Amino acid sequence: MEFVGRLLRFLIELTALGWMLVTHGLCFMALCTRSRAALTAENVFLRKQLALYQEWKVVPRRFDNAASRELFSISATTTIPRLILKSPHDVLCRMQRSH
């Protein structure tokens, strides 16, 4: 009886591992299909965000559910990466200093 329990637990863990590998593989494939401009824009945004955190000496926190929903709705309705790529460097620097 103990053998069946261990075998069942092993099969459940193996299935969970397989599912995780499949989902991570699909996420990786989705990231590989993104355009270089989109990746560059995201990288610029994240670097500026990190610089602001370091400048203000603020520790980043996880978003709560309400903030996550708000960011999702904003990202679904606007094209921030295109705005960042079209903005000249001096405009981005002024925006960073104004906040």
Secondary structure by P-SEA (a helix, b strand, c coil): caaaaaaaaaaaaaaaaaaaaaaaaaaaaaaaaccaaaaaaaaaaaaaaaaaaaaabbbbbbbcaaaaaaaaaaaacccaaaaaaaccaaaaaaaaaac
